[in-house]
Amino acid sequence: MVKHFVTITLRTLRKNKAYSFLNIFGLAIGIACAGLIFLWVEDEVRFDSNNLKKDRIFLVKTNSKVDNGVFTHSSTPGPLAASLQTTIPAIAATCRVSEDMPNTLFTIGEKSLYAPGKYAEPSIFSMFTLPFVQGNAGSAFSQPYSIVLTEKMAKRLFDDDKNIIGKTLRADNKQDLIVTGVIKDLPANSTLQFDWLCPFRIYAQTNPQGDKWENFWLTTYVELKPGVDVATINNKWLEPRYDFTTQKVEADVSTVHFFLFGMKDWRLYNNFDNGKPTGGGRIQYVRLFSAIAWIVVLIACINFMNLATARSEKRAREVGVRKVLGARKHSLLWQFMGEALFMSGLATVVAVLLMAFVLPAFNALVQKQLALHLDNAGHLMALVALALICGLLAGSYPSLYLSNFNPVFVLKGIKMKAGSAAIIRKGLVVLQFTVSIILIVGTIIIYQQIQHVKSRNLGFSKDNLVQLDLQGNMRDKFPVIRQELLAGGSIADAALADHPALDDGNNTTGITWAGKDPNSNIVISQRLVSPEFMSTMGMHVEAGRDLQSTDKISIDQLGKGKDTLFHVLVTSTMQRLMGKGSAVGKSLVFNSNFGPLHLVVEGVVRDYVYGDMYGQPAPVVFYNIPQAFTYMYVRLKAGTDAGQDLAKMEAVLHRLNPGYAVTYTFVDDQFNSRFQSEMLISKLSRVFASLAILISCLGLFGLAAYTAERRIKEIGIRKVLGASSYGIARLLSKDFLQLVLLSCLIAFPVAAWLMHGWLEGYAYRISLNILVFALAGIAAIFIALATVSFQAMRAASANPVESLRND
């Protein structure tokens, strides 16, 4: 019986090569698209799965209450970890880790390189899964100045040396570190990423105020004991009325609330609104792309249904003869379902080949290192399941339809009524193009939104602006470096700062002024910059004066008392907060870790955008504290050769700061990287929309060919009676264009509703434009017309003698 079914299936495929190709290729594209998306989804949902204690590791998050709501972040004070462990019995371990830092220069012999890393407490090795290949966790941080490398980092420094324990590295040409361990490389889908680890006590030495509760400067991780419910911890121990800081804090931090945030949610559910998790984050992308994967598969299955039912007359006589010879309905049902499953299996094989071919390009698109892993039983089962789903879905309706033919009508030559089959076929075509049009509209609007933000006036010029990490003696020698760069004619200006220009600064709610509500908590960003910063960034001083070298503040001056005045600049938003009139000459008081600092405003800077590129400019206060600078900014001259300018800059830095490689990034590249998620949606939506249209067109092409074949005699008669080829082509195309127009009417309101909801998530956004919908509709009509007209013109130009010679 099985052999008989296979023989008939192969015979059918051979007899209808074009039909078989359209079905198999259409299904293959749908399955390949879904397969690639599900590889991406698997990587996302398995984030941090390399950690054996994933369900017990938590990040301490901080809710800070401010005037416009609650601000959620991950910075914590130094004493918190010890206080948590001694207070809450359910906590098994805690670990303090440094926050993001500039890359560190490592040197051994003639070899040197920059690499990112972290300073952490020894408990990191027991909490996180970090397998050692050399050394062990117990002795990793036993020495004061030790370092643990990843395998990749070790190979870059020591080549293939299998025993590097005890060898010495030079960090930033200042400090020798002894290699005490080598661990396996972290997988790409791990939140914790680094090339090296050093003891946290080294990092703590750089922050003498780190033991104060008011200083939020590090990340704290917590491991709970097995079986502990985190909700109990958050509700009982970490609720707002339970204060870890009671009688330990000099300043008021009563507006701060800590809570534990589980590792299993770090990647996918990391959105917070007013201090509460929203249940959103990258999970929205996972859901969106998963839905699109199934939509593309559905469109491919619709093609199969349409083509199978459209060509039903070709198999009607076969069904009639087999029923007369005793074939039962269920055996015919299984025959046609088996054919669909067989074709789905072939399509899956073709899909795997397509996936293997396009996977490198897909990895470049999504910036991952995905692999098919066909030796993985789970992946094979997923492919089999996908093939079965496609086969059953695509073959269900055609099998029922074909197996229901009445043998008497078929063998007597009575023409079968199109009836419900034609209606269903048209409905499926409408569904296909409705989805395709929605994807076209979505693609255009997403692109417009990204370009809208990218073209936003940031309040400074990001073009030709270079950011460098301060290494070695760059900070101390900056006046000489800047003077030589300017003298060489390679740059327009240069400046120093403590934070990347596009990032959030060091925020505080501790700044007050005359007339401020004492119960008000306003988050104000503090920027520590050199006097050249405004001109280098292209920022505009609207009132008063710019910072001057005489405004320099030394760390030693801080906390000297009320008589010490510090000169600062503020932004326009900060000026509005301070009341009516100009802020120039007004006073501020900053309750810092060093005590109250008395500030006088010397100038007002036009607002600029940082942090959230979609948000509104926040208030900023600018100080000139040279000891805090960690970055240098260089403005290249416009219209010159950037390569030559950078080469001159590197030559100056190599001469004045020898022993340090020059590494830099362009600020406009940093700006573009802020839109990675949106760019991913934009690129993938273009790909998915194109695939959906391609698959829809394959089906439309087949249906047009079938329609032309079915009406071949009618076309011949019309031509004999004088009809033109254009008139016949228009006649054949009209029905399909009506279906596409109906798809537009359905798709437009659905797309408008979906995209309006998506845009609501952005404070700075475009408005929906009717021209977008018109463009999408015209594109869909043009694509459908181009697809159908080929078959229509082919049929219209055929010789009527050939079609009528037997009548």
Number of C-alpha atoms within 10 A of each C-alpha: 6 8 8 9 17 15 11 14 18 13 11 15 15 12 10 11 11 12 22 18 15 20 29 26 22 29 34 29 25 28 32 26 23 25 22 23 21 18 15 21 17 13 17 18 17 13 21 25 17 15 16 13 18 19 16 22 24 23 19 21 21 22 22 21 22 17 12 11 14 19 18 21 15 17 18 21 19 22 18 20 19 13 13 18 17 10 11 14 11 19 18 15 19 25 21 24 20 18 15 11 12 15 17 17 21 21 20 14 8 5 10 19 15 18 14 15 21 21 22 24 18 21 17 19 18 15 22 18 18 19 17 19 14 20 19 16 21 11 12 23 23 12 13 13 16 22 24 28 24 22 21 17 19 21 13 13 20 15 10 11 9 12 13 18 16 14 13 16 21 16 16 18 16 10 10 17 20 20 24 25 27 29 24 15 17 20 13 14 18 15 13 11 14 16 19 22 24 26 22 19 13 14 15 16 10 9 11 8 15 19 14 17 21 21 17 19 18 19 22 24 23 25 25 23 14 12 9 12 12 17 13 12 18 15 12 13 18 19 14 17 10 13 15 19 17 10 7 11 13 13 14 12 17 14 13 17 21 23 20 20 23 21 22 18 19 17 19 19 19 16 18 17 13 15 18 12 14 12 15 14 17 18 19 13 17 19 12 12 21 16 14 22 21 16 19 29 27 21 28 31 27 27 28 30 24 27 22 26 21 20 18 18 17 12 15 21 18 13 24 21 15 14 19 12 9 8 13 12 18 13 13 20 20 17 20 25 22 20 22 29 21 19 28 31 22 16 26 27 18 19 27 19 14 16 22 14 11 12 17 14 10 18 15 11 13 17 11 14 14 18 14 15 11 12 8 9 10 11 16 14 12 13 21 15 12 19 25 18 16 27 24 18 20 29 27 17 20 25 25 17 17 21 22 16 20 14 18 13 14 19 15 10 11 9 9 13 8 12 8 10 17 14 11 16 20 17 16 19 24 22 22 27 28 26 25 29 30 25 24 26 24 25 22 17 24 22 17 18 18 17 12 14 16 17 8 12 10 17 17 18 15 19 15 17 23 19 22 18 21 22 22 16 13 21 19 12 13 18 13 13 20 21 12 18 23 15 10 13 13 22 25 17 22 28 23 29 25 22 19 20 22 19 13 16 19 16 16 16 19 17 20 19 17 11 9 13 9 8 8 13 20 19 21 18 18 19 26 24 25 24 22 19 23 18 17 21 21 16 17 17 20 14 16 16 14 20 23 14 10 9 18 19 18 12 12 8 13 18 16 14 13 12 8 12 19 21 21 25 28 26 23 24 18 21 23 13 14 19 13 8 8 16 24 18 13 14 19 21 19 17 18 16 17 15 16 18 22 23 23 18 22 22 24 27 25 16 23 21 20 20 16 14 20 17 13 15 20 19 21 25 23 23 23 28 19 19 14 17 20 21 21 25 26 26 22 23 16 11 7 11 11 15 9 11 18 17 12 18 22 18 14 18 23 14 11 16 19 14 16 21 15 17 13 15 13 16 20 17 13 16 16 12 12 16 15 13 13 15 18 15 20 21 17 19 22 19 15 24 23 15 20 30 24 17 29 27 23 20 28 22 22 24 24 22 18 17 18 21 15 14 13 19 18 16 27 23 15 17 20 14 9 9 14 14 19 14 14 21 22 18 14 23 23 13 11 21 18 13 20 26 18 16 25 26 12 18 24 21 13 15 20 19 10 13 18 15 11 13 17 11 10 13 12 15 16 18 10 14 10 10 9 17 24 14 15 23 25 15 14 23 22 14 17 22 20 15 20 25 20 16 23 25 19 13 24 27 17 15 13 19 13 11 17 15 8 6 5
